[in-house]
């Protein structure tokens, strides 16, 4: 599953930029055999670009 946001930004002196940020969630194991609170159920990551 993933979510992304894009948009445009401008500085006070008129410079313009575009941005894109994406957040990812990867379901690894909804019910791991190990009941530990440290057991991995989901992995999360993100990436960002500004141009």
MDAnalysis code that builds the backbone (N, CA, C; Angstrom):
import MDAnalysis as mda
import numpy as np

u = mda.Universe.empty(153, n_residues=51, atom_resindex=np.repeat(np.arange(51), 3), trajectory=True)
u.add_TopologyAttr("name", ["N", "CA", "C"] * 51)
u.add_TopologyAttr("resid", np.arange(1, 52))
u.add_TopologyAttr("resname", ["UNK", "UNK", "UNK", "UNK", "UNK", "UNK", "UNK", "UNK", "UNK", "UNK", "UNK", "UNK", "UNK", "UNK", "UNK", "UNK", "UNK", "UNK", "UNK", "UNK", "UNK", "UNK", "UNK", "UNK", "UNK", "UNK", "UNK", "UNK", "UNK", "UNK", "UNK", "UNK", "UNK", "UNK", "UNK", "UNK", "UNK", "UNK", "UNK", "UNK", "UNK", "UNK", "UNK", "UNK", "UNK", "UNK", "UNK", "UNK", "UNK", "UNK", "UNK"])
u.atoms.positions = np.array([
    [0.864, -1.154, 0.000],
    [0.000, 0.000, 0.000],
    [0.908, 1.212, 0.000],
    [0.468, 2.290, -0.657],
    [1.297, 3.488, -0.706],
    [0.449, 4.729, -0.845],
    [0.995, 5.836, -0.370],
    [0.338, 7.142, -0.449],
    [1.357, 8.122, -1.007],
    [0.916, 8.993, -1.892],
    [1.861, 9.986, -2.397],
    [1.215, 11.354, -2.444],
    [2.063, 12.338, -2.282],
    [1.654, 13.741, -2.298],
    [2.560, 14.471, -3.267],
    [1.977, 15.326, -4.073],
    [2.748, 16.151, -4.990],
    [2.257, 17.582, -4.877],
    [3.106, 18.501, -5.257],
    [2.675, 19.889, -5.200],
    [3.728, 20.831, -5.731],
    [3.418, 22.098, -5.644],
    [4.300, 23.162, -6.093],
    [4.553, 24.114, -4.938],
    [5.775, 24.631, -4.897],
    [6.176, 25.570, -3.864],
    [6.796, 26.787, -4.531],
    [6.740, 27.919, -3.855],
    [7.379, 29.137, -4.369],
    [8.038, 29.872, -3.210],
    [9.226, 30.411, -3.474],
    [9.922, 31.201, -2.463],
    [9.438, 32.645, -2.528],
    [9.826, 33.430, -1.554],
    [9.428, 34.844, -1.510],
    [9.965, 35.615, -2.711],
    [11.114, 35.171, -3.262],
    [11.678, 35.882, -4.421],
    [11.217, 35.299, -5.760],
    [10.232, 34.398, -5.750],
    [9.627, 33.914, -6.986],
    [10.181, 32.609, -7.540],
    [11.185, 32.006, -6.895],
    [11.680, 30.708, -7.376],
    [10.608, 29.651, -7.159],
    [10.440, 28.782, -8.155],
    [9.389, 27.765, -8.088],
    [10.006, 26.372, -8.013],
    [9.362, 25.507, -7.252],
    [9.820, 24.135, -7.072],
    [8.621, 23.201, -7.119],
    [8.879, 21.986, -7.537],
    [7.883, 20.927, -7.441],
    [8.376, 19.915, -6.421],
    [7.456, 19.234, -5.772],
    [7.861, 18.197, -4.825],
    [6.957, 16.988, -4.964],
    [7.491, 15.873, -4.518],
    [6.760, 14.607, -4.499],
    [7.287, 13.827, -3.309],
    [6.400, 13.335, -2.472],
    [6.780, 12.475, -1.353],
    [5.855, 11.257, -1.369],
    [6.447, 10.091, -1.198],
    [5.682, 8.845, -1.223],
    [5.986, 8.041, 0.036],
    [4.939, 7.537, 0.670],
    [5.060, 6.678, 1.847],
    [4.583, 5.283, 1.463],
    [5.356, 4.288, 1.839],
    [5.038, 2.900, 1.525],
    [4.842, 2.102, 2.809],
    [3.905, 1.179, 2.785],
    [3.748, 0.195, 3.857],
    [3.678, -1.174, 3.204],
    [4.528, -2.068, 3.672],
    [4.563, -3.427, 3.144],
    [4.181, -4.370, 4.277],
    [3.071, -5.067, 4.120],
    [2.643, -6.035, 5.130],
    [3.504, -7.280, 5.042],
    [4.234, -7.572, 6.096],
    [5.131, -8.726, 6.103],
    [4.405, -9.963, 6.613],
    [3.808, -9.856, 7.797],
    [3.146, -11.014, 8.404],
    [2.117, -10.503, 9.406],
    [0.833, -10.602, 9.106],
    [-0.184, -10.067, 10.017],
    [-0.262, -10.801, 11.351],
    [0.163, -12.061, 11.401],
    [0.113, -12.846, 12.641],
    [1.379, -13.693, 12.751],
    [2.508, -13.071, 13.123],
    [3.752, -13.843, 13.201],
    [3.679, -14.922, 14.281],
    [4.423, -15.991, 14.086],
    [4.448, -17.088, 15.058],
    [5.060, -16.640, 16.383],
    [5.944, -15.660, 16.320],
    [6.594, -15.136, 17.516],
    [5.702, -14.045, 18.110],
    [5.183, -14.209, 19.331],
    [4.281, -13.211, 19.912],
    [4.993, -11.962, 20.446],
    [6.278, -11.838, 20.199],
    [7.048, -10.701, 20.705],
    [6.505, -9.373, 20.174],
    [6.577, -8.328, 20.990],
    [6.199, -6.984, 20.535],
    [7.167, -6.485, 19.470],
    [8.339, -7.114, 19.378],
    [9.351, -6.721, 18.401],
    [9.191, -7.475, 17.079],
    [8.260, -8.391, 16.994],
    [8.051, -9.137, 15.752],
    [7.644, -8.166, 14.639],
    [8.198, -8.373, 13.465],
    [7.921, -7.481, 12.328],
    [6.601, -7.869, 11.679],
    [5.679, -6.923, 11.620],
    [4.398, -7.134, 10.943],
    [4.302, -6.282, 9.678],
    [4.892, -5.104, 9.730],
    [4.860, -4.170, 8.602],
    [6.225, -3.507, 8.450],
    [6.578, -3.203, 7.209],
    [7.758, -2.392, 6.919],
    [7.268, -1.066, 6.361],
    [7.925, 0.014, 6.756],
    [7.563, 1.345, 6.274],
    [8.790, 2.013, 5.668],
    [8.587, 2.774, 4.626],
    [9.657, 3.572, 4.033],
    [9.039, 4.758, 3.311],
    [9.876, 5.707, 2.964],
    [9.400, 6.893, 2.244],
    [10.510, 7.396, 1.339],
    [10.126, 8.137, 0.304],
    [11.119, 8.866, -0.480],
    [10.539, 10.208, -0.878],
    [11.449, 11.152, -1.116],
    [11.081, 12.544, -1.365],
    [11.942, 13.096, -2.483],
    [11.354, 13.902, -3.343],
    [12.105, 14.584, -4.396],
    [11.641, 16.031, -4.477],
    [12.597, 16.921, -4.663],
    [12.305, 18.344, -4.881],
    [13.057, 18.752, -6.133],
    [12.369, 19.407, -7.059],
    [13.019, 19.834, -8.302],
    [12.845, 21.316, -8.519],
])
